[in-house]
Amino acid sequence: MMDLITAEAAAGLIRSGDVLLLGGNGGMGVAEDVLEALEARFLATGEPRDLTLLHVTGVGAVTEKGICRLAHAGLVARVIGGNYGLQLPFMKLITDEVIEGYNFPQGVMSQICRTLAAGQPGVLTHVGLGSYMDPRQDGGRMNRRTTEPLVDLMQIGGREWLLYRVPKPTVALIRGTTADEDGYVSLEHEATTREDLSIAQAVHNAGGRVICQVKRLTRRGSLHPQMVRIPGFLIDHVVLAPGQMQTYATAYDPARSGETRLPVSAIVPDPLSERRVIARRAALELRSGDIVNLGVGISAMIPNVAAEEGIEDRITLTVESGVIGGIPGMGREFGSAVNPRAIIDQPYQFDFYDGGGLTRAYLSFAEVDAGGNVNVTRFGGRFDGSGGFIDISQNTRRLVFSGTFTGGGLDIRVEGGRLALHREGGFRKFVARVGQISFNATRARAEGQEVLFVTERAVFRLIDGGIELIEIAPGIRLEEDVLAHMAFPPAVSAGLREMDARIFRPGPMGLAALMTGPGRAPR
């Protein structure tokens, strides 16, 4: 029989020193009512204290909600997670040396949930070698306060591997849609299914408490067995929260859970800004049949380009959260998609990625250095962490890194089919040496990866020894607007050409007619 309790009662079950394994991805799958009650309890009583938090990726809304609610000195002693860009209060606690902080790749954190369930020692993987995850660099530790090594370098079969470990969880906080009277839980209104089953198995098998928040209840045995994602014997307590949101931006959109489909014609093209220019140039790399991962930032604008070009059915867009097909969301809806073709558990998505299943990936950059290394994780006072960046960038043969050429107040506009630079950005992104290695160019060249760096004014490719400038935008001067704003001299292709003029004109570029089979250039 299901044990139905309030959010306040659930918060009261958490004890000082507990290790909380938290479900959720952005604003999806977050037991928000329980987290709110836990914060209120701590602020009123000072209890519990010294919690360890385990989370797979960004569970929050930048400065509010999610585990941002738990960012209080004393409440949390240590956090181990995949990304902190949606948890700025935790980023501050870590950078101020108030708590211990670890950042592991999102895929690794997702797969750790399965290893915890199976009683295995951790995740053994190649993901993170040569990056700051490698114990020969930082071992995923985010500040000086964090000293315990949780990543081990292993030699097995003549190859190097990393073993990631986390402490055994004692409490799980997860979320579903419907629970029956025996605690069997379905996720039919969720936009992702994440790793909630593995989380519940892990904590149950460790002898801990599994708390699941749902929006509605139903009678015993009324859920279709193929809709049940978490068996009732894994659930200790159920919290009813009828008002829970599907994402932090949407109460419920049936087109994100697969209940209905939204006409693609309803998707309005983004304005032709410098970011749109970058997304359009990046989209020119798409080939028919591509299976694509899209990162955050400018890369997340590519589905809008695909919709305008009418090519969404010729490629398969995926997001690491487990969404396959459709038009992936942006901002507070990143991780979901409109019109998904399939929604699978996140660990299986990363199994596919780690095994080299993607044909192309679009990711962002914060810094690129003279050797072609990329930093997206620690820059300008921020320590966002990797999310799925390291898993994806290490395991995809064809990569496109996207970003504006400079940052900090850049004002550059599309005018008359050309770029017009009104104000240069205040800081460089092409630097002599990156602040942290998120993507190791030496390993990429050794693995034969094909890498492009796309900005609004110039396109570079990775070559032996660094990067080569291969395209420049109309209206942009080579010396004054490109080379003068780089901290190192790139190679300049003898065949340097202008970026495709169609990128800078409103309306479709005719991308469908340009697309060829995987691996073949369109022009």
Kinemage of the C-alpha trace (Angstrom):
@kinemage 1
@onewidth
@group {chain A} dominant
@subgroup {mainchain}
@vectorlist {calphas} color= white
{ca met a 1} P 0.000 0.000 0.000
{ca met a 2} L 1.291 3.440 -0.969
{ca asp a 3} L 2.454 5.700 1.877
{ca leu a 4} L 1.043 9.121 0.922
{ca ile a 5} L 2.674 11.973 2.851
{ca thr a 6} L 2.988 15.754 2.581
{ca ala a 7} L 6.025 17.551 1.208
{ca glu a 8} L 6.736 18.809 4.724
{ca ala a 9} L 6.646 15.268 6.100
{ca ala a 10} L 8.977 14.124 3.326
{ca ala a 11} L 11.431 16.907 4.157
{ca gly a 12} L 11.268 15.803 7.801
{ca leu a 13} L 12.555 12.348 6.864
{ca ile a 14} L 15.914 13.721 5.705
{ca arg a 15} L 18.585 13.567 8.410
{ca ser a 16} L 21.866 15.364 8.921
{ca gly a 17} L 24.666 13.701 6.974
{ca asp a 18} L 22.342 12.056 4.453
{ca val a 19} L 23.455 11.537 0.855
{ca leu a 20} L 20.635 12.722 -1.427
{ca leu a 21} L 20.428 11.339 -4.968
{ca leu a 22} L 18.270 13.850 -6.830
{ca gly a 23} L 16.342 13.236 -10.016
{ca gly a 24} L 15.713 15.960 -12.545
{ca asn a 25} L 17.102 17.688 -15.601
{ca gly a 26} L 16.746 21.464 -15.718
{ca gly a 27} L 13.149 21.957 -14.620
{ca met a 28} L 12.006 18.482 -15.634
{ca gly a 29} L 11.567 15.679 -13.141
{ca val a 30} L 12.321 17.849 -10.112
{ca ala a 31} L 10.500 17.131 -6.834
{ca glu a 32} L 10.081 20.871 -6.382
{ca asp a 33} L 7.577 20.809 -3.517
{ca val a 34} L 9.831 18.566 -1.425
{ca leu a 35} L 12.896 20.722 -2.084
{ca glu a 36} L 10.934 23.849 -1.130
{ca ala a 37} L 9.818 22.183 2.108
{ca leu a 38} L 13.371 21.045 2.871
{ca glu a 39} L 14.676 24.591 2.507
{ca ala a 40} L 11.894 25.936 4.734
{ca arg a 41} L 12.696 23.328 7.394
{ca phe a 42} L 16.392 24.233 7.413
{ca leu a 43} L 15.744 27.975 7.582
{ca ala a 44} L 13.307 27.476 10.468
{ca thr a 45} L 15.220 24.888 12.507
{ca gly a 46} L 18.801 24.662 11.226
{ca glu a 47} L 18.208 21.000 10.375
{ca pro a 48} L 19.241 18.864 8.596
{ca arg a 49} L 22.921 19.704 8.168
{ca asp a 50} L 25.957 18.568 6.204
{ca leu a 51} L 24.102 16.874 3.365
{ca thr a 52} L 25.858 15.444 0.308
{ca leu a 53} L 23.968 16.074 -2.934
{ca leu a 54} L 24.315 13.894 -6.028
{ca his a 55} L 22.675 15.234 -9.189
{ca val a 56} L 23.126 14.260 -12.812
{ca thr a 57} L 22.866 17.685 -14.411
{ca gly a 58} L 21.510 21.202 -13.920
{ca val a 59} L 18.566 20.964 -11.520
{ca gly a 60} L 17.451 24.552 -11.154
{ca ala a 61} L 16.474 27.763 -12.890
{ca val a 62} L 19.779 29.691 -12.722
{ca thr a 63} L 19.172 31.515 -9.418
{ca glu a 64} L 15.989 29.919 -8.123
{ca lys a 65} L 14.104 26.648 -7.798
{ca gly a 66} L 15.536 23.151 -7.918
{ca ile a 67} L 18.565 22.604 -5.751
{ca cys a 68} L 19.245 26.335 -5.767
{ca arg a 69} L 16.856 26.164 -2.799
{ca leu a 70} L 19.447 24.121 -0.898
{ca ala a 71} L 22.394 26.473 -1.452
{ca his a 72} L 22.804 27.386 2.204
{ca ala a 73} L 26.010 27.092 4.202
{ca gly a 74} L 25.515 24.383 6.780
{ca leu a 75} L 22.718 22.604 4.967
{ca val a 76} L 25.057 21.124 2.336
{ca ala a 77} L 28.641 20.013 2.894
{ca arg a 78} L 29.421 18.464 -0.488
{ca val a 79} L 27.883 18.358 -3.949
{ca ile a 80} L 28.730 16.062 -6.869
{ca gly a 81} L 27.041 16.916 -10.140
{ca gly a 82} L 27.222 17.180 -13.882
{ca asn a 83} L 26.574 20.905 -14.378
{ca tyr a 84} L 26.190 24.093 -12.332
{ca gly a 85} L 25.146 26.646 -14.945
{ca leu a 86} L 21.543 26.411 -13.721
{ca gln a 87} L 22.624 26.605 -10.073
{ca leu a 88} L 24.488 29.878 -9.635
{ca pro a 89} L 24.067 29.926 -5.836
{ca phe a 90} L 25.888 26.576 -5.646
{ca met a 91} L 28.559 27.849 -8.002
{ca lys a 92} L 29.200 30.685 -5.550
{ca leu a 93} L 29.378 28.337 -2.543
{ca ile a 94} L 31.948 26.278 -4.437
{ca thr a 95} L 34.063 29.165 -5.738
{ca asp a 96} L 33.987 30.793 -2.264
{ca glu a 97} L 35.347 27.527 -0.779
{ca val a 98} L 32.305 27.146 1.503
{ca ile a 99} L 31.489 23.575 0.420
{ca glu a 100} L 33.226 20.741 -1.411
{ca gly a 101} L 32.359 20.498 -5.102
{ca tyr a 102} L 32.914 17.880 -7.766
{ca asn a 103} L 31.969 18.050 -11.419
{ca phe a 104} L 31.749 14.799 -13.383
{ca pro a 105} L 30.535 14.419 -16.977
{ca gln a 106} L 26.761 14.263 -17.258
{ca gly a 107} L 26.801 10.879 -18.959
{ca val a 108} L 29.055 9.486 -16.270
{ca met a 109} L 26.730 10.788 -13.538
{ca ser a 110} L 23.759 9.280 -15.339
{ca gln a 111} L 25.457 5.910 -15.701
{ca ile a 112} L 26.653 6.016 -12.075
{ca cys a 113} L 23.006 5.674 -11.054
{ca arg a 114} L 22.934 2.260 -12.752
{ca thr a 115} L 26.212 1.142 -11.197
{ca leu a 116} L 24.917 2.163 -7.768
{ca ala a 117} L 21.799 0.093 -8.368
{ca ala a 118} L 23.902 -2.922 -9.364
{ca gly a 119} L 26.337 -2.569 -6.476
{ca gln a 120} L 29.279 -1.936 -8.791
{ca pro a 121} L 32.296 0.162 -7.720
{ca gly a 122} L 31.696 2.954 -10.222
{ca val a 123} L 31.752 3.852 -13.904
{ca leu a 124} L 34.800 2.669 -15.845
{ca thr a 125} L 35.111 4.730 -19.028
{ca his a 126} L 37.423 6.562 -21.401
{ca val a 127} L 35.287 9.710 -21.045
{ca gly a 128} L 37.306 12.515 -19.471
{ca leu a 129} L 40.812 11.343 -20.354
{ca gly a 130} L 42.970 14.343 -21.209
{ca ser a 131} L 40.470 16.811 -19.720
{ca tyr a 132} L 40.170 18.309 -16.244
{ca met a 133} L 38.346 15.117 -15.215
{ca asp a 134} L 41.649 13.270 -15.506
{ca pro a 135} L 43.316 12.898 -12.064
{ca arg a 136} L 46.553 14.059 -13.709
{ca gln a 137} L 44.761 17.432 -13.962
{ca asp a 138} L 41.945 18.199 -11.475
{ca gly a 139} L 40.161 14.869 -11.150
{ca gly a 140} L 36.829 16.697 -11.362
{ca arg a 141} L 37.510 18.645 -8.148
{ca met a 142} L 36.229 22.213 -8.316
{ca asn a 143} L 38.050 24.016 -5.510
{ca arg a 144} L 40.918 23.709 -3.020
{ca arg a 145} L 38.574 22.600 -0.249
{ca thr a 146} L 37.800 19.434 -2.211
{ca thr a 147} L 40.603 16.965 -1.591
{ca glu a 148} L 39.244 13.404 -1.655
{ca pro a 149} L 40.081 11.713 -4.977
{ca leu a 150} L 36.965 10.191 -6.549
{ca val a 151} L 38.444 9.538 -10.016
{ca asp a 152} L 41.089 6.858 -10.487
{ca leu a 153} L 43.343 6.352 -13.511
{ca met a 154} L 43.364 2.658 -14.460
{ca gln a 155} L 45.426 0.584 -16.891
{ca ile a 156} L 43.375 -2.298 -18.319
{ca gly a 157} L 44.191 -4.270 -21.459
{ca gly a 158} L 46.973 -1.893 -22.382
{ca arg a 159} L 44.643 1.114 -22.377
{ca glu a 160} L 43.984 3.975 -19.997
{ca trp a 161} L 40.588 4.268 -18.313
{ca leu a 162} L 38.998 6.426 -15.639
{ca leu a 163} L 36.978 4.993 -12.756
{ca tyr a 164} L 34.461 7.453 -11.293
{ca arg a 165} L 33.114 6.785 -7.795
{ca val a 166} L 30.507 8.449 -5.545
{ca pro a 167} L 29.344 7.748 -1.974
{ca lys a 168} L 26.403 5.408 -1.405
{ca pro a 169} L 23.094 7.361 -1.423
{ca thr a 170} L 20.669 7.199 1.497
{ca val a 171} L 17.689 9.177 0.126
{ca ala a 172} L 16.230 9.550 -3.393
{ca leu a 173} L 14.030 12.453 -4.518
{ca ile a 174} L 12.375 11.731 -7.869
{ca arg a 175} L 9.197 12.713 -9.725
{ca gly a 176} L 6.495 11.068 -11.801
{ca thr a 177} L 3.063 11.822 -13.204
{ca thr a 178} L 0.691 9.224 -11.739
{ca ala a 179} L 0.948 6.815 -8.802
{ca asp a 180} L -1.504 4.013 -8.130
{ca glu a 181} L -2.519 2.783 -4.689
{ca asp a 182} L 0.477 0.424 -4.571
{ca gly a 183} L 2.967 3.150 -5.500
{ca tyr a 184} L 3.516 2.086 -9.110
{ca val a 185} L 4.523 5.250 -10.980
{ca ser a 186} L 4.080 6.333 -14.605
{ca leu a 187} L 5.700 9.334 -16.309
{ca glu a 188} L 3.246 10.077 -19.127
{ca his a 189} L 3.303 13.888 -18.683
{ca glu a 190} L 7.062 14.093 -18.297
{ca ala a 191} L 9.121 15.433 -21.203
{ca thr a 192} L 12.014 13.129 -20.241
{ca thr a 193} L 12.305 9.886 -18.277
{ca arg a 194} L 15.895 10.506 -17.183
{ca glu a 195} L 17.417 7.855 -14.850
{ca asp a 196} L 14.610 7.798 -12.274
{ca leu a 197} L 14.260 4.010 -12.334
{ca ser a 198} L 17.991 3.568 -11.686
{ca ile a 199} L 17.880 6.152 -8.889
{ca ala a 200} L 15.023 4.335 -7.189
{ca gln a 201} L 16.770 0.978 -7.575
{ca ala a 202} L 20.054 2.368 -6.263
{ca val a 203} L 18.636 3.856 -3.082
{ca his a 204} L 16.253 0.951 -2.430
{ca asn a 205} L 19.089 -1.574 -2.787
{ca ala a 206} L 21.256 0.532 -0.457
{ca gly a 207} L 18.553 0.385 2.232
{ca gly a 208} L 17.620 4.052 1.910
{ca arg a 209} L 14.347 5.944 1.425
{ca val a 210} L 12.826 6.642 -2.002
{ca ile a 211} L 10.495 9.651 -2.118
{ca cys a 212} L 8.522 10.270 -5.317
{ca gln a 213} L 6.471 13.390 -6.048
{ca val a 214} L 3.530 12.959 -8.475
{ca lys a 215} L 0.740 15.168 -9.804
{ca arg a 216} L -2.132 12.681 -9.514
{ca leu a 217} L -3.266 9.359 -8.041
{ca thr a 218} L -5.217 6.448 -9.495
{ca arg a 219} L -6.654 3.157 -8.299
{ca arg a 220} L -4.649 -0.029 -7.892
{ca gly a 221} L -3.718 -1.816 -11.124
{ca ser a 222} L -5.215 0.795 -13.448
{ca leu a 223} L -1.898 1.870 -14.997
{ca his a 224} L -0.938 0.079 -18.203
{ca pro a 225} L 2.140 -2.017 -17.376
{ca gln a 226} L 4.095 -0.572 -20.323
{ca met a 227} L 3.480 2.924 -18.942
{ca val a 228} L 4.802 2.064 -15.472
{ca arg a 229} L 8.415 3.229 -15.205
{ca ile a 230} L 9.010 2.630 -11.475
{ca pro a 231} L 7.591 -0.430 -9.662
{ca gly a 232} L 5.773 0.264 -6.402
{ca phe a 233} L 8.084 -1.848 -4.222
{ca leu a 234} L 10.870 0.660 -4.941
{ca ile a 235} L 8.857 3.622 -3.628
{ca asp a 236} L 8.711 4.277 0.117
{ca his a 237} L 6.742 7.532 0.140
{ca val a 238} L 4.594 9.434 -2.373
{ca val a 239} L 4.005 13.204 -2.261
{ca leu a 240} L 0.995 14.571 -4.161
{ca ala a 241} L 1.653 17.895 -5.953
{ca pro a 242} L -1.191 18.568 -8.454
{ca gly a 243} L 0.369 21.861 -9.568
{ca gln a 244} L 3.805 20.525 -10.543
{ca met a 245} L 5.157 22.002 -13.768
{ca gln a 246} L 6.331 19.961 -16.743
{ca thr a 247} L 9.301 22.347 -17.166
{ca tyr a 248} L 10.180 25.607 -15.452
{ca ala a 249} L 8.568 27.407 -18.399
{ca thr a 250} L 5.516 25.240 -19.111
{ca ala a 251} L 2.735 23.808 -16.942
{ca tyr a 252} L 2.047 21.092 -19.468
{ca asp a 253} L 2.622 20.915 -23.215
{ca pro a 254} L 1.307 17.618 -24.652
{ca ala a 255} L 3.582 18.074 -27.676
{ca arg a 256} L 6.610 17.680 -25.348
{ca ser a 257} L 5.438 14.414 -23.811
{ca gly a 258} L 4.371 12.914 -27.154
{ca glu a 259} L 0.631 13.085 -26.515
{ca thr a 260} L 0.043 15.398 -29.490
{ca arg a 261} L 2.070 16.851 -32.362
{ca leu a 262} L 2.593 20.531 -33.111
{ca pro a 263} L 2.582 21.545 -36.802
{ca val a 264} L 6.098 22.543 -37.814
{ca ser a 265} L 4.581 25.549 -39.599
{ca ala a 266} L 3.746 26.950 -36.153
{ca ile a 267} L 7.467 27.353 -35.375
{ca val a 268} L 8.402 30.977 -36.165
{ca pro a 269} L 11.948 31.596 -37.501
{ca asp a 270} L 14.289 33.444 -35.131
{ca pro a 271} L 15.364 37.006 -36.064
{ca leu a 272} L 18.467 37.301 -38.257
{ca ser a 273} L 20.913 38.263 -35.487
{ca glu a 274} L 24.602 37.384 -35.235
{ca arg a 275} L 23.609 34.270 -33.279
{ca arg a 276} L 21.209 33.254 -36.035
{ca val a 277} L 24.041 33.745 -38.554
{ca ile a 278} L 26.217 31.325 -36.579
{ca ala a 279} L 23.416 28.750 -36.349
{ca arg a 280} L 22.733 29.011 -40.105
{ca arg a 281} L 26.409 28.554 -40.996
{ca ala a 282} L 26.662 25.598 -38.618
{ca ala a 283} L 23.554 24.041 -40.171
{ca leu a 284} L 25.284 23.997 -43.567
{ca glu a 285} L 27.341 21.096 -42.218
{ca leu a 286} L 24.261 18.862 -41.881
{ca arg a 287} L 23.925 15.839 -44.159
{ca ser a 288} L 20.916 13.656 -44.896
{ca gly a 289} L 20.684 10.856 -42.369
{ca asp a 290} L 22.745 12.631 -39.707
{ca ile a 291} L 22.124 11.687 -36.083
{ca val a 292} L 22.892 14.887 -34.234
{ca asn a 293} L 23.392 16.072 -30.674
{ca leu a 294} L 22.727 19.707 -29.869
{ca gly a 295} L 24.289 21.510 -26.936
{ca val a 296} L 23.098 24.618 -25.140
{ca gly a 297} L 23.559 28.186 -26.338
{ca ile a 298} L 23.752 28.955 -30.039
{ca ser a 299} L 23.724 25.257 -30.938
{ca ala a 300} L 20.195 25.017 -29.527
{ca met a 301} L 19.071 27.454 -32.285
{ca ile a 302} L 19.786 24.930 -35.057
{ca pro a 303} L 16.371 23.186 -34.764
{ca asn a 304} L 14.724 26.510 -35.579
{ca val a 305} L 16.889 26.727 -38.701
{ca ala a 306} L 16.006 23.130 -39.599
{ca ala a 307} L 12.298 23.910 -39.264
{ca glu a 308} L 12.578 26.962 -41.530
{ca glu a 309} L 14.528 24.938 -44.097
{ca gly a 310} L 12.066 22.020 -43.971
{ca ile a 311} L 14.797 19.457 -43.296
{ca glu a 312} L 13.674 18.219 -39.883
{ca asp a 313} L 12.613 14.870 -41.359
{ca arg a 314} L 15.961 14.307 -43.097
{ca ile a 315} L 18.003 14.350 -39.892
{ca thr a 316} L 17.494 13.090 -36.347
{ca leu a 317} L 18.108 15.650 -33.633
{ca thr a 318} L 18.829 14.274 -30.171
{ca val a 319} L 19.407 15.719 -26.727
{ca glu a 320} L 21.426 13.931 -24.069
{ca ser a 321} L 18.433 13.877 -21.710
{ca gly a 322} L 17.053 10.972 -23.765
{ca val a 323} L 14.937 12.818 -26.338
{ca ile a 324} L 15.173 11.540 -29.915
{ca gly a 325} L 13.685 13.395 -32.886
{ca gly a 326} L 11.464 16.460 -32.959
{ca ile a 327} L 12.496 20.062 -32.366
{ca pro a 328} L 14.594 20.397 -29.166
{ca gly a 329} L 13.748 23.222 -26.789
{ca met a 330} L 15.817 26.176 -25.610
{ca gly a 331} L 16.270 28.106 -22.375
{ca arg a 332} L 14.121 26.776 -19.547
{ca glu a 333} L 12.827 24.061 -21.874
{ca phe a 334} L 16.249 22.783 -22.923
{ca gly a 335} L 16.374 19.015 -22.627
{ca ser a 336} L 12.830 18.564 -23.913
{ca ala a 337} L 11.561 18.621 -27.496
{ca val a 338} L 8.377 19.381 -29.398
{ca asn a 339} L 7.211 16.334 -31.398
{ca pro a 340} L 9.771 13.810 -30.055
{ca arg a 341} L 9.867 10.493 -31.908
{ca ala a 342} L 11.119 8.641 -28.823
{ca ile a 343} L 11.979 9.368 -25.192
{ca ile a 344} L 14.438 6.923 -23.653
{ca asp a 345} L 16.175 6.849 -20.289
{ca gln a 346} L 19.214 9.115 -20.237
{ca pro a 347} L 21.827 6.408 -19.439
{ca tyr a 348} L 20.901 4.594 -22.663
{ca gln a 349} L 21.306 7.818 -24.641
{ca phe a 350} L 24.826 8.172 -23.283
{ca asp a 351} L 25.586 4.518 -24.040
{ca phe a 352} L 24.811 5.366 -27.669
{ca tyr a 353} L 26.892 8.544 -27.560
{ca asp a 354} L 29.865 6.967 -25.794
{ca gly a 355} L 29.938 4.138 -28.334
{ca gly a 356} L 30.302 6.582 -31.225
{ca gly a 357} L 26.720 6.441 -32.506
{ca leu a 358} L 26.389 10.150 -33.296
{ca thr a 359} L 27.428 11.307 -36.756
{ca arg a 360} L 27.601 15.003 -35.808
{ca ala a 361} L 27.480 17.209 -32.710
{ca tyr a 362} L 27.008 20.938 -32.241
{ca leu a 363} L 28.516 22.413 -29.091
{ca ser a 364} L 29.449 25.838 -27.748
{ca phe a 365} L 32.812 27.323 -26.808
{ca ala a 366} L 33.888 29.960 -24.317
{ca glu a 367} L 37.600 29.868 -25.168
{ca val a 368} L 39.708 28.343 -27.934
{ca asp a 369} L 43.486 28.366 -27.709
{ca ala a 370} L 46.396 28.212 -30.126
{ca gly a 371} L 46.425 24.415 -30.041
{ca gly a 372} L 42.689 24.113 -30.702
{ca asn a 373} L 41.774 23.141 -27.121
{ca val a 374} L 38.327 24.289 -25.975
{ca asn a 375} L 37.132 25.569 -22.617
{ca val a 376} L 33.414 25.716 -21.812
{ca thr a 377} L 33.628 24.926 -18.138
{ca arg a 378} L 35.673 27.517 -16.220
{ca phe a 379} L 35.951 31.096 -17.422
{ca gly a 380} L 35.262 34.684 -16.391
{ca gly a 381} L 34.591 33.836 -12.755
{ca arg a 382} L 32.145 31.069 -13.692
{ca phe a 383} L 32.555 27.353 -13.138
{ca asp a 384} L 29.614 25.888 -15.028
{ca gly a 385} L 30.939 22.349 -15.278
{ca ser a 386} L 30.789 20.104 -18.294
{ca gly a 387} L 27.241 18.774 -18.534
{ca gly a 388} L 27.323 16.331 -21.432
{ca phe a 389} L 30.020 18.289 -23.286
{ca ile a 390} L 32.929 15.945 -22.534
{ca asp a 391} L 30.969 12.745 -23.213
{ca ile a 392} L 29.764 14.126 -26.545
{ca ser a 393} L 32.874 15.958 -27.763
{ca gln a 394} L 35.158 12.970 -27.125
{ca asn a 395} L 32.958 10.459 -28.910
{ca thr a 396} L 31.601 12.173 -32.035
{ca arg a 397} L 33.651 12.112 -35.227
{ca arg a 398} L 32.370 15.418 -36.665
{ca leu a 399} L 32.138 18.403 -34.304
{ca val a 400} L 31.075 22.003 -34.761
{ca phe a 401} L 31.881 24.429 -31.942
{ca ser a 402} L 29.822 27.625 -32.141
{ca gly a 403} L 30.127 31.015 -30.485
{ca thr a 404} L 30.506 34.714 -31.133
{ca phe a 405} L 34.047 35.739 -32.063
{ca thr a 406} L 34.426 38.061 -29.047
{ca gly a 407} L 32.262 38.576 -25.971
{ca gly a 408} L 31.217 41.300 -23.580
{ca gly a 409} L 29.197 44.041 -25.250
{ca leu a 410} L 29.661 42.907 -28.855
{ca asp a 411} L 27.350 44.793 -31.239
{ca ile a 412} L 27.470 43.315 -34.733
{ca arg a 413} L 24.517 43.306 -37.100
{ca val a 414} L 23.400 41.957 -40.436
{ca glu a 415} L 22.871 44.898 -42.780
{ca gly a 416} L 22.259 44.548 -46.515
{ca gly a 417} L 23.553 40.986 -46.674
{ca arg a 418} L 26.797 41.861 -44.869
{ca leu a 419} L 28.016 42.099 -41.303
{ca ala a 420} L 28.416 45.572 -39.839
{ca leu a 421} L 30.586 45.810 -36.715
{ca his a 422} L 29.250 48.635 -34.513
{ca arg a 423} L 31.128 47.762 -31.304
{ca glu a 424} L 33.745 45.118 -30.687
{ca gly a 425} L 33.375 42.765 -27.740
{ca gly a 426} L 35.259 43.571 -24.577
{ca phe a 427} L 37.118 40.263 -24.255
{ca arg a 428} L 38.756 37.736 -26.516
{ca lys a 429} L 37.621 34.149 -26.897
{ca phe a 430} L 40.576 33.033 -29.011
{ca val a 431} L 43.267 32.990 -26.337
{ca ala a 432} L 46.872 31.829 -26.083
{ca arg a 433} L 45.954 29.155 -23.541
{ca val a 434} L 42.526 28.073 -22.288
{ca gly a 435} L 41.772 28.374 -18.587
{ca gln a 436} L 40.685 24.738 -18.425
{ca ile a 437} L 40.763 21.892 -20.932
{ca ser a 438} L 37.205 20.751 -21.612
{ca phe a 439} L 38.107 19.430 -25.088
{ca asn a 440} L 41.609 18.151 -25.771
{ca ala a 441} L 42.649 18.927 -29.351
{ca thr a 442} L 45.666 16.609 -29.285
{ca arg a 443} L 43.438 13.621 -28.487
{ca ala a 444} L 40.948 14.759 -31.126
{ca arg a 445} L 43.582 14.824 -33.859
{ca ala a 446} L 44.881 11.426 -32.776
{ca glu a 447} L 41.332 10.040 -33.005
{ca gly a 448} L 40.777 11.576 -36.457
{ca gln a 449} L 37.930 13.871 -35.414
{ca glu a 450} L 36.814 16.563 -37.858
{ca val a 451} L 36.391 19.856 -36.011
{ca leu a 452} L 35.062 23.262 -37.082
{ca phe a 453} L 34.865 26.490 -35.082
{ca val a 454} L 32.029 28.688 -36.370
{ca thr a 455} L 31.630 32.351 -35.418
{ca glu a 456} L 29.564 35.121 -36.956
{ca arg a 457} L 32.557 36.540 -38.824
{ca ala a 458} L 34.988 33.667 -39.377
{ca val a 459} L 35.155 29.881 -39.618
{ca phe a 460} L 38.183 27.825 -38.565
{ca arg a 461} L 39.051 24.145 -38.719
{ca leu a 462} L 41.296 22.048 -36.502
{ca ile a 463} L 44.591 21.051 -38.093
{ca asp a 464} L 47.819 19.551 -36.821
{ca gly a 465} L 49.386 22.146 -34.587
{ca gly a 466} L 46.389 24.437 -34.177
{ca ile a 467} L 43.530 25.983 -36.140
{ca glu a 468} L 43.216 27.302 -39.682
{ca leu a 469} L 41.029 30.182 -40.864
{ca ile a 470} L 39.008 28.961 -43.874
{ca glu a 471} L 36.090 31.425 -44.252
{ca ile a 472} L 35.394 35.080 -43.505
{ca ala a 473} L 32.054 36.916 -43.515
{ca pro a 474} L 31.178 39.565 -46.094
{ca gly a 475} L 31.835 43.018 -44.625
{ca ile a 476} L 34.598 41.761 -42.309
{ca arg a 477} L 38.256 42.747 -42.711
{ca leu a 478} L 40.832 40.011 -42.214
{ca glu a 479} L 43.494 41.932 -40.314
{ca glu a 480} L 41.439 44.522 -38.427
{ca asp a 481} L 38.346 42.482 -37.510
{ca val a 482} L 39.728 38.942 -37.147
{ca leu a 483} L 43.479 38.553 -36.660
{ca ala a 484} L 43.819 41.663 -34.481
{ca his a 485} L 41.405 40.160 -31.937
{ca met a 486} L 43.121 36.798 -31.540
{ca ala a 487} L 45.857 36.172 -28.969
{ca phe a 488} L 47.720 33.972 -31.445
{ca pro a 489} L 48.188 33.895 -35.227
{ca pro a 490} L 46.136 31.108 -36.789
{ca ala a 491} L 47.071 29.482 -40.050
{ca val a 492} L 45.233 31.180 -42.906
{ca ser a 493} L 44.061 28.943 -45.720
{ca ala a 494} L 45.427 29.688 -49.176
{ca gly a 495} L 41.866 29.107 -50.336
{ca leu a 496} L 40.275 31.517 -47.832
{ca arg a 497} L 36.765 32.317 -49.053
{ca glu a 498} L 33.709 34.310 -48.063
{ca met a 499} L 31.022 32.614 -46.027
{ca asp a 500} L 27.975 31.638 -48.091
{ca ala a 501} L 26.005 34.799 -48.921
{ca arg a 502} L 22.689 33.038 -48.269
{ca ile a 503} L 23.484 32.962 -44.558
{ca phe a 504} L 23.152 36.741 -44.362
{ca arg a 505} L 19.846 37.091 -46.206
{ca pro a 506} L 16.404 36.618 -44.613
{ca gly a 507} L 14.362 33.572 -45.568
{ca pro a 508} L 15.283 29.941 -46.232
{ca met a 509} L 18.744 29.211 -47.603
{ca gly a 510} L 17.595 26.238 -49.690
{ca leu a 511} L 19.470 23.877 -47.395
{ca ala a 512} L 17.412 20.849 -48.455
{ca ala a 513} L 18.797 21.117 -51.984
{ca leu a 514} L 22.364 21.357 -50.644
{ca met a 515} L 22.161 18.329 -48.383
{ca thr a 516} L 23.947 15.177 -49.483
{ca gly a 517} L 24.721 11.883 -47.806
{ca pro a 518} L 26.744 11.678 -44.584
{ca gly a 519} L 30.363 12.700 -44.949
{ca arg a 520} L 30.031 14.405 -48.349
{ca ala a 521} L 30.564 18.119 -48.697
{ca pro a 522} L 27.614 20.134 -50.087
{ca arg a 523} L 29.789 22.325 -52.256
